[in-house]
Amino acid sequence: MQSPVTRAALSRRALLATTLSAAALAAGGPARAAGPAAQTLSLAVAAPPTSLDPHYHTLSPNNMVAEHFFDKLVHRDAQAKLVPGLAESWKMLDDSTWEFKLRRGVKFSNGQEFTAEDVVFTLKRVPNVINSPGSFSIYTRAIIASEIVDPHTIRFKTNGVYPLLPQDLNNVFIICKAVGDNVSTGDFNNGKAVIGTGAYRLKSFSPDDRVVMTRNEEYWGEKPDWQEVVYRFVTNDGVRVASLLSGDVQMIDVVPPSDIPRLRTTQGISFSEIPSLRAIYLKLDTARDGNSPYISGPNGEKLDKNPLKDLRVRQALSIGINRAGIVDRVMQGAGLPTGQMMPPGANGYVADLPAPAYDLNRAKALLAAAGYPNGFSITLTGPNNRYVNDAQIIQAIGQMWQRIGVKTTVEAVPFSVLAQRQAKNEIGAMLIGWATSGEPSSALRGNLTTRIPEKGFGTVNFSGYTNKDVDALVEEGLRTADDAKREEIFKKAMRVAMDDVALITLHMQKNIWAMRGGLTYEARADEYTVAMNVKAPK
């Protein structure tokens, strides 16, 4: 089962020695030179990371920053296809053994040579990161033993057939064993442990403000265009757009849908966009059997049981949401209503599993049948600085639920606060997002299986959902080597979970970037904003 990828898939264009076009002046602000003369790129992203520790939190903002400093054995291209990274090739030797051939001549930023020992060191650390709100152990759990054949060959033992190991290892950043067994998350945040094989080196990190990085001139791959990158975190949509228009930054991600028409008519501004792998959805507290501090009767009285344990209530909340209306009015068309966690065309997408239809009367009838003819009260929590128009989305849902008799208190908080609440299941209902890796196993294992940490199941399923049929199907899929058969099993698991309203899917996002000064960006389906993909004008 040899990897069907080649080293050529990693190639990037050589350094460009031109200057930014006159369009930068037309858009306002000073023109910046590109190429060797002056290679500073300033960009602004909408969401800050919670840490520079690449194993602390399975969160896209964290991973986006880590991509600059660290590498993985297996990379993905902009279309989410697997390509070689620190491993040049991989294959199955037998039903329980994978062999990875590692790239030679790679050095960490401290000058130490990358070898198989660094891989073993990394895999040992991943499940032991203290206080991780979303463990990467979901991606290492299948490995029951590692064997170093030689410094550039490593074999992994799995408990029987496990065909998804390359996909899993695409999510694990390799760190240098020189950081030591006791390296902490704090050591990464203060920069001491940020020793990687990536295209950039860390210069400084100001939490919730910016990361400044410099090009790693010893990088094993093709060098990026930019010698220095100022990677800013600007959560406010208006400020981010204003920074682009003024020339304070040259590129922004998560372009607010309401600003797109204006930006499209602004001279010198260009766009890059691609359908996203990210599903936006609601988690529901199904862990508590009795009284919940976030759910009460219609007049605020305590309830003797949790309404969300009843499928009919979950169905009512789902069909009480007008997904098309949210996409049209709140998202300004920058999304696609969905009834599952995979986008159209992706591996594992269930073609006949549409977004649930909005049905106000049926939602009320379901609540009455479940014993809540007068509804109940619930707190709907969500971020105000993480996803496109996230605070507006929960406000809209709150108003929709009011119409079916569910009195909704809407609470929008910074994502850093939300992540901690999620880890403690301090929710009634919560808006959150999940970006798949181009196939469904991570979404299924992370969100829809019963939380069993020792198996790597339910790593972010803090809300208590459990369904033995979903668990069994996911386990079966993970043991199925045949790609087509495995996809069908995972489709069935997704259908069972969605029919059971394990969570309430809303829409798939669209990834949109805006740039000035003739820059181009290779849009990524995984929504990552990485300086290596930003190209200076020719």
VOMIVO-904456 format. One record per residue (C-alpha): residue number from 1; residue in one letter; x, z, y. Coordinates in pm, whole numbers, plus 32768, in hexadecimal, padded with zeros to 4 digits. Example, Ala and Ser with C-alpha at 12.3 -4.5 7.8 and 13.67 -1.06 7.14 Angstrom:
! residues 2
   resi   resn     xx     zz     yy
      1      A   84CE   830C   7E3E
      2      S   8557   82CA   7F96
//
This chain:
! residues 538
   resi   resn     xx     zz     yy
      1      M   8000   8000   8000
      2      Q   8102   7F8C   80FA
      3      S   80B2   7FA9   826A
      4      P   804E   7E4F   82EC
      5      V   80FE   7E7F   8435
      6      T   8244   7E08   84C4
      7      R   8339   7E83   85C4
      8      A   82D6   7D64   86A3
      9      A   818A   7E10   86E5
     10      L   8246   7F19   87AA
     11      S   82F4   7E31   8899
     12      R   82B8   7E52   8A0D
     13      R   831F   7D76   8B29
     14      A   8479   7DA1   8BB9
     15      L   84B5   7E48   8D08
     16      L   842E   7D85   8E2E
     17      A   8501   7D5C   8F65
     18      T   83FE   7CE6   905D
     19      T   8352   7D8C   9183
     20      L   81E9   7DF4   91A1
     21      S   8111   7CDF   9228
     22      A   808D   7CCC   9389
     23      A   7F3C   7D32   92FB
     24      A   7FAE   7E9B   9313
     25      L   7FC0   7E7C   948C
     26      A   7E70   7DD3   9495
     27      A   7DD7   7EFA   93DA
     28      G   7E72   7FF1   94CE
     29      G   7F9F   80D5   94B5
     30      P   810F   8086   9483
     31      A   8185   7F89   9384
     32      R   8267   8016   9277
     33      A   8380   7F51   91E0
     34      A   8383   7F15   9069
     35      G   849F   7ECC   8F7C
     36      P   85F8   7F6E   8F86
     37      A   8601   7F94   9102
     38      A   84F1   809D   911A
     39      Q   8434   80F7   8FE1
     40      T   8344   820E   9039
     41      L   81E2   81FE   8FB7
     42      S   80DD   82EF   9039
     43      L   7F95   8302   8F7E
     44      A   7E6F   83F0   8F6E
     45      V   7DA7   8454   8E3C
     46      A   7C5D   8509   8E38
     47      A   7CA7   861C   8D3C
     48      P   7DCD   870F   8D33
     49      P   7E6A   8780   8BEC
     50      T   7E40   88E4   8B76
     51      S   7FAB   88F0   8B02
     52      L   80E9   8824   8AD1
     53      D   80FD   88A8   896D
     54      P   80B4   876F   889F
     55      H   801F   8841   8784
     56      Y   7F4C   8933   884E
     57      H   7E02   887F   8882
     58      T   7D6E   873E   87F3
     59      L   7D09   86C6   894C
     60      S   7D37   856D   89E5
     61      P   7DCD   85E3   8B32
     62      N   7ED2   86A8   8A70
     63      N   7F1D   8584   898B
     64      M   7F37   848F   8AAC
     65      V   8048   855D   8B4F
     66      A   80F6   859F   8A04
     67      E   8106   8427   89BF
     68      H   820D   840C   8AD0
     69      F   82FB   850F   8A40
     70      F   82C2   8509   88C9
     71      D   8292   8409   87B5
     72      K   81CD   8404   8671
     73      L   8228   836F   8523
     74      V   810B   8277   854B
     75      H   8095   81E6   8696
     76      R   7F57   812E   86F7
     77      D   7F4B   7FFD   87D4
     78      A   7E54   7FCF   88F0
     79      Q   7D48   7F5C   87FC
     80      A   7D7D   8095   8725
     81      K   7E2D   7FDE   8608
     82      L   7F45   8092   8552
     83      V   80A7   8021   85A6
     84      P   81FD   80B5   8556
     85      G   8280   81D5   8625
     86      L   8396   82BC   85B2
     87      A   8346   8237   8458
     88      E   8399   80C8   8429
     89      S   82C4   80A9   82EE
     90      W   81F7   8173   81F7
     91      K   8168   8140   809C
     92      M   80C2   81F4   7F7C
     93      L   81AB   8229   7E55
     94      D   8099   82B8   7D78
     95      D   7F46   8362   7D9A
     96      S   7FDB   849A   7E37
     97      T   811C   8424   7EDF
     98      W   8156   8372   802A
     99      E   82AE   82FD   8096
    100      F   8309   82C7   8203
    101      K   8444   8214   8272
    102      L   84BB   82A4   83BB
    103      R   8552   81E7   84DD
    104      R   86CD   8202   84FD
    105      G   878E   8235   863D
    106      V   8680   8301   86EA
    107      K   86EF   8428   87BD
    108      F   8636   8547   8857
    109      S   865A   8586   89CC
    110      N   875B   8695   897D
    111      G   8837   8592   88CF
    112      Q   87EB   8608   876E
    113      E   87A6   84FA   866C
    114      F   8645   84E1   85E2
    115      T   8635   8517   8468
    116      A   8540   8577   8358
    117      E   8591   86E5   8397
    118      D   84DF   86CF   84E8
    119      V   83AA   864B   8438
    120      V   83A5   876C   8342
    121      F   83DE   8862   845F
    122      T   82BA   87CF   8521
    123      L   81C9   87D7   83FC
    124      K   821E   8943   83BE
    125      R   81D1   89A2   8527
    126      V   8088   88E8   8558
    127      P   7F9D   89D7   849E
    128      N   8048   8B0C   852C
    129      V   8019   8AD7   86A2
    130      I   7F8E   8C1B   872D
    131      N   7E38   8C1B   87DB
    132      S   7E04   8AA5   87B2
    133      P   7CA4   8A4C   882C
    134      G   7CAE   890B   875C
    135      S   7DB2   8902   8649
    136      F   7E71   87CA   85E2
    137      S   7E75   8855   847F
    138      I   7D56   876A   8430
    139      Y   7E61   865C   8429
    140      T   7F64   8714   8355
    141      R   7E85   87C8   825B
    142      A   7E96   86B2   8158
    143      I   8010   86DB   812F
    144      I   8056   87E1   8024
    145      A   81CF   87A1   800E
    146      S   82DE   86DA   80BE
    147      E   8419   864E   801F
    148      I   8544   85D5   80E8
    149      V   85D8   84B7   8020
    150      D   86E4   8472   8124
    151      P   86FA   84A1   829F
    152      H   861C   8372   82D8
    153      T   8532   837D   81AC
    154      I   8425   8481   8174
    155      R   8318   84A4   806C
    156      F   81D3   8560   808D
    157      K   8110   85ED   7F69
    158      T   7F97   85FE   7F7D
    159      N   7E9A   869F   7E96
    160      G   7E2E   855E   7DEE
    161      V   7DDE   8417   7E9A
    162      Y   7DE3   8435   8014
    163      P   7DE0   82DD   80BA
    164      L   7DC0   8352   8224
    165      L   7F14   83F5   824D
    166      P   7F9D   82E7   833A
    167      Q   7E66   830E   8414
    168      D   7E90   8487   8415
    169      L   7FFF   847A   846F
    170      N   7FAA   839B   8595
    171      N   7F2C   84DD   8635
    172      V   805E   85B9   8600
    173      F   8174   85BC   8705
    174      I   82CF   85F8   8675
    175      I   839D   8708   871B
    176      C   850C   875C   86F9
    177      K   856E   886B   8602
    178      A   8669   88E5   8705
    179      V   854F   8990   87C3
    180      G   854F   8A99   86B3
    181      D   8454   8B3A   85CB
    182      N   83D0   8C25   86D5
    183      V   8388   8B20   87DE
    184      S   824C   8B7B   889C
    185      T   814B   8ABB   8964
    186      G   81DF   8B60   8A98
    187      D   8333   8AC6   8A47
    188      F   8294   896F   8A62
    189      N   81D6   89C1   8BA0
    190      N   8311   8A34   8C51
    191      G   83C6   88FA   8BDB
    192      K   84C7   89A6   8AFD
    193      A   8440   8912   89BA
    194      V   83D8   87B8   8A39
    195      I   84E2   8708   896A
    196      G   845E   85C4   88DD
    197      T   84B0   845E   8884
    198      G   83B9   83C5   897A
    199      A   83E7   82CD   8A94
    200      Y   83F8   83DF   8B9D
    201      R   8499   8531   8BDB
    202      L   83EC   8651   8C8A
    203      K   8461   8694   8DEC
    204      S   835B   8791   8E59
    205      F   8200   880E   8E01
    206      S   810B   88AB   8EF6
    207      P   7FD0   890F   8E35
    208      D   7E90   8871   8EBB
    209      D   7F5F   87A8   8FB4
    210      R   805F   86B9   8F1F
    211      V   816E   8664   8E26
    212      V   82A3   85B4   8EA9
    213      M   836F   84F7   8DA7
    214      T   84A5   841C   8DA0
    215      R   84F0   82F7   8CBD
    216      N   85AD   8348   8B7D
    217      E   86C9   824D   8B8F
    218      E   871C   8297   8A21
    219      Y   85BE   8244   89A9
    220      W   85C1   8184   8860
    221      G   84B2   8090   88C9
    222      E   8498   7FA2   89EC
    223      K   84BF   805A   8B34
    224      P   838F   8081   8C15
    225      D   838F   7FE5   8D6F
    226      W   8390   812C   8E2E
    227      Q   84C0   8208   8E60
    228      E   83ED   832A   8EE2
    229      V   827D   8373   8EB3
    230      V   81AC   8465   8F7E
    231      Y   8087   84AA   8E96
    232      R   7F83   8561   8F65
    233      F   7E48   8619   8EF9
    234      V   7D2C   85D4   8FED
    235      T   7BE2   864A   8F60
    236      N   7B0E   85F7   9090
    237      D   7A8E   8492   9076
    238      G   7A7C   8459   91EC
    239      V   7BDC   84D8   9226
    240      R   7C63   8401   910C
    241      V   7BC4   82C5   919A
    242      A   7C33   831B   92FD
    243      S   7D97   834D   9280
    244      L   7D94   81F1   91EB
    245      L   7D04   814E   9323
    246      S   7DFD   81FB   9408
    247      G   7F27   819C   9331
    248      D   7F77   8306   92DC
    249      V   7F66   829C   916F
    250      Q   7F81   8145   90D3
    251      M   7E92   8178   8FB1
    252      I   7D70   8256   8F45
    253      D   7CB1   8283   8E03
    254      V   7B44   82E0   8DC6
    255      V   7ACD   820C   8EEB
    256      P   7981   82A0   8F61
    257      P   786C   81A7   8F0D
    258      S   77CE   81D1   9066
    259      D   7911   815B   910C
    260      I   794A   8029   9033
    261      P   787D   7F33   9105
    262      R   7938   7F97   9242
    263      L   7A8D   7F8A   919C
    264      R   7A49   7E35   9105
    265      T   7A21   7DA8   9264
    266      T   7B58   7E54   92EF
    267      Q   7C7D   7D69   931C
    268      G   7DAD   7DC9   924E
    269      I   7CEE   7E9F   914E
    270      S   7CDD   7E29   8FE5
    271      F   7C44   7EB8   8EA9
    272      S   7C92   7EE3   8D3B
    273      E   7B7E   7F45   8C4B
    274      I   7B28   7F5E   8ADB
    275      P   7A12   7FFA   8A07
    276      S   7A6B   8160   89B0
    277      L   7A94   8214   8865
    278      R   7A09   834F   890A
    279      A   78B0   83D2   88B6
    280      I   7807   84BF   89AA
    281      Y   771F   85B4   88FC
    282      L   7681   870C   88FD
    283      K   76E4   8827   8816
    284      L   75D1   8919   87B5
    285      D   75FE   8A83   874D
    286      T   758F   8A89   85E2
    287      A   7676   8BAB   8587
    288      R   7598   8CCA   85F8
    289      D   746C   8D1D   8521
    290      G   73D2   8E1C   8609
    291      N   73D0   8E5B   877C
    292      S   74B9   8D8D   8856
    293      P   7522   8DED   89B8
    294      Y   74FC   8C7C   8A17
    295      I   73A0   8C45   8982
    296      S   7262   8D08   89C9
    297      G   70EB   8CE4   89CF
    298      P   703A   8C1A   8ADE
    299      N   7028   8D50   8BBA
    300      G   7183   8DCE   8B70
    301      E   711E   8EB3   8A51
    302      K   7204   8EE5   8925
    303      L   71BB   8E16   87F1
    304      D   71D6   8E9B   868F
    305      K   7265   8D53   8613
    306      N   7333   8C33   8698
    307      P   7259   8AFF   86DD
    308      L   7382   8A16   86B0
    309      K   7390   8A68   853C
    310      D   724E   899F   8516
    311      L   7280   8827   84E7
    312      R   713B   87DE   859F
    313      V   71BE   888D   86D6
    314      R   7305   87CE   86C9
    315      Q   7243   8689   869F
    316      A   7167   86E2   87C8
    317      L   7293   8725   88A7
    318      S   732D   85DA   883B
    319      I   7201   84FA   8877
    320      G   71B6   85BA   89B6
    321      I   72E7   8511   8A4F
    322      N   72C7   83B8   8AED
    323      R   741F   8330   8A8F
    324      A   73E0   81D8   8B22
    325      G   737A   827B   8C68
    326      I   74BA   8347   8C74
    327      V   7591   8213   8C35
    328      D   74D4   8142   8D34
    329      R   74AD   823F   8E4B
    330      V   75B6   8349   8E20
    331      M   76C7   8271   8D84
    332      Q   7673   8137   8E4E
    333      G   768E   806F   8D0B
    334      A   77E9   80F2   8CAF
    335      G   777F   8162   8B55
    336      L   76B9   810B   8A1D
    337      P   759F   81E6   8991
    338      T   75F6   8255   8831
    339      G   756A   830A   8704
    340      Q   76BB   8344   865B
    341      M   7827   8391   86A6
    342      M   78B9   8237   8665
    343      P   78A3   810D   8756
    344      P   7825   7FB4   86F0
    345      G   792B   7EE8   8638
    346      A   79FB   8015   85D2
    347      N   7A46   8079   846E
    348      G   792E   815F   83FB
    349      Y   782A   80E5   84F6
    350      V   76CC   80F7   845B
    351      A   761C   7FBE   84D8
    352      D   74BA   8037   848F
    353      L   74E2   8190   852A
    354      P   746E   8159   8691
    355      A   7456   824D   87B0
    356      P   731A   8322   8781
    357      A   71F8   82A0   8850
    358      Y   717D   8373   8972
    359      D   7027   8402   8911
    360      L   6FA0   8515   89EE
    361      N   6E5A   854C   8931
    362      R   6EFB   8559   87DA
    363      A   7000   864F   885B
    364      K   6EEC   873A   88D0
    365      A   6E38   8715   8782
    366      L   6F74   8769   86C0
    367      L   6FAA   88A3   8790
    368      A   6E42   8910   8753
    369      A   6E62   88D1   85DC
    370      A   6F9E   89A5   85D8
    371      G   6EE1   8AC8   8679
    372      Y   6F41   8A91   87E4
    373      P   6E0A   89F8   8887
    374      N   6E75   8A8D   89D4
    375      G   6FE1   8A33   89A2
    376      F   7101   8B21   89DB
    377      S   7222   8B55   8ACD
    378      I   7388   8AE0   8A96
    379      T   74D1   8ACB   8B51
    380      L   756D   8970   8B55
    381      T   76DE   8980   8BA6
    382      G   77CB   8862   8BF0
    383      P   7907   8808   8CAC
    384      N   7913   879B   8E15
    385      N   7A6D   86FB   8E07
    386      R   7AA2   865A   8CB3
    387      Y   79BF   8532   8C61
    388      V   7924   8422   8D35
    389      N   780C   84C0   8E03
    390      D   7800   85E8   8D15
    391      A   775A   86DD   8E05
    392      Q   7652   85DB   8E63
    393      I   7609   8597   8CF3
    394      I   75B8   8700   8CA0
    395      Q   74E1   871B   8DD9
    396      A   741C   85EB   8D66
    397      I   73F5   8675   8C06
    398      G   7382   87C2   8C90
    399      Q   726E   8715   8D52
    400      M   7208   864C   8C1F
    401      W   71F2   8783   8B47
    402      Q   711B   882D   8C4B
    403      R   7019   8719   8C12
    404      I   6FF7   8776   8AA1
    405      G   6FD2   88E7   8AF3
    406      V   7139   8958   8AC1
    407      K   719E   8A1D   8BF3
    408      T   7308   89C1   8C2C
    409      T   7410   8A75   8CF5
    410      V   7528   897F   8D3C
    411      E   7687   8A05   8D60
    412      A   77A8   891C   8DBE
    413      V   7904   89B6   8DA2
    414      P   7A6D   893C   8DA3
    415      F   7AD6   88B2   8C52
    416      S   7BE0   89C0   8C24
    417      V   7AC8   8AC2   8C2D
    418      L   79EA   89F1   8B4B
    419      A   7AFA   89D0   8A42
    420      Q   7B1B   8B49   8A25
    421      R   79A3   8B77   8A10
    422      Q   798D   8A6D   8906
    423      A   7A95   8B1D   8834
    424      K   79C5   8C5C   8841
    425      N   7878   8BA5   8812
    426      E   77FD   8C36   8959
    427      I   76F4   8B27   8975
    428      G   7589   8AD2   8947
    429      A   75C9   8960   897B
    430      M   7708   88C1   89FD
    431      L   776C   8766   8A6F
    432      I   78B9   86F8   89DF
    433      G   796A   85B8   8974
    434      W   7A32   853E   8849
    435      A   7B17   8410   8841
    436      T   7B3C   8385   86E2
    437      S   7C7C   82E5   866A
    438      G   7BD4   819C   8612
    439      E   7B45   8216   84C7
    440      P   7A49   832A   847A
    441      S   7B08   8430   83B3
    442      S   7B7E   84FC   84DF
    443      A   7A21   850E   8577
    444      L   7989   8570   842A
    445      R   7A8D   8672   83CD
    446      G   7AB5   8706   8526
    447      N   7949   871F   8591
    448      L   7858   86F1   8470
    449      T   78E7   87A8   8345
    450      T   78C0   891B   830A
    451      R   79D0   89E2   83B7
    452      I   7ACB   8A29   82A0
    453      P   7C21   8A4F   834A
    454      E   7CE6   8A5A   8206
    455      K   7C60   8900   81B0
    456      G   7C87   8873   830D
    457      F   7B0C   884B   8324
    458      G   7A40   8891   845C
    459      T   7B6F   88CC   8539
    460      V   7A9A   88AF   8674
    461      N   794F   8907   85D1
    462      F   792A   8A59   8677
    463      S   77B0   8A33   8699
    464      G   7772   8A84   852A
    465      Y   76DF   8940   84A4
    466      T   76F3   8925   832A
    467      N   7669   8829   8230
    468      K   76EA   8824   80CC
    469      D   768E   86B4   80A3
    470      V   7763   8652   81D0
    471      D   7883   8725   814D
    472      A   7871   8685   7FF4
    473      L   7865   8523   807D
    474      V   798D   855D   8165
    475      E   7A56   85F0   8045
    476      E   79FE   84C3   7F6F
    477      G   7A63   83D2   8080
    478      L   7BB0   847E   80B2
    479      R   7BFD   844B   7F41
    480      T   7B98   82DA   7F3B
    481      A   7CBB   81E6   7F4E
    482      D   7BE8   80AA   7F69
    483      D   7BBA   8069   80DE
    484      A   7A63   7FC3   80C5
    485      K   79D6   80CD   7FDD
    486      R   7A60   81E4   80B6
    487      E   79BF   814F   81EC
    488      E   786B   8145   8140
    489      I   788B   82B0   80D6
    490      F   78E2   8319   8237
    491      K   77BD   8250   82BE
    492      K   76D7   830D   81D3
    493      A   7769   8459   8246
    494      M   7731   83F9   83B3
    495      R   75CA   8396   836B
    496      V   7580   84DE   82B5
    497      A   7613   85AA   83D5
    498      M   755D   84E4   84E2
    499      D   740F   84F7   8428
    500      D   7445   866E   841A
    501      V   7495   8672   8591
    502      A   75E0   871F   8554
    503      L   761D   86D5   86C2
    504      I   756C   8601   87C7
    505      T   762C   84C3   8814
    506      L   75EF   842E   896C
    507      H   76C9   8301   89B8
    508      M   781A   825C   898B
    509      Q   78E9   8250   8AC9
    510      K   798A   811A   8B5E
    511      N   7AF6   8141   8BC5
    512      I   7B3A   80BC   8D24
    513      W   7C7C   80C8   8DEE
    514      A   7CB4   804D   8F53
    515      M   7E03   7FE0   8FE6
    516      R   7E9A   7F5C   9125
    517      G   7FCC   7E95   9185
    518      G   7FBD   7D96   906D
    519      L   7FF0   7E92   8F56
    520      T   7F5D   7E49   8E00
    521      Y   7EF8   7F39   8CEE
    522      E   7EC1   7EF5   8B7F
    523      A   7D73   7FA0   8B4F
    524      R   7D67   808C   8A26
    525      A   7C38   80CB   894C
    526      D   7CAB   8233   8922
    527      E   7C88   825F   8A9F
    528      Y   7DEF   82D4   8AC3
    529      T   7E96   82A1   8C11
    530      V   8009   8275   8BCC
    531      A   8116   81FE   8CBB
    532      M   81B4   8127   8BAD
    533      N   8087   803B   8BBA
    534      V   8097   800E   8D34
    535      K   814D   7ED2   8D93
    536      A   81DC   7E76   8EE3
    537      P   8179   7D23   8F72
    538      K   823E   7BF4   8F04
//
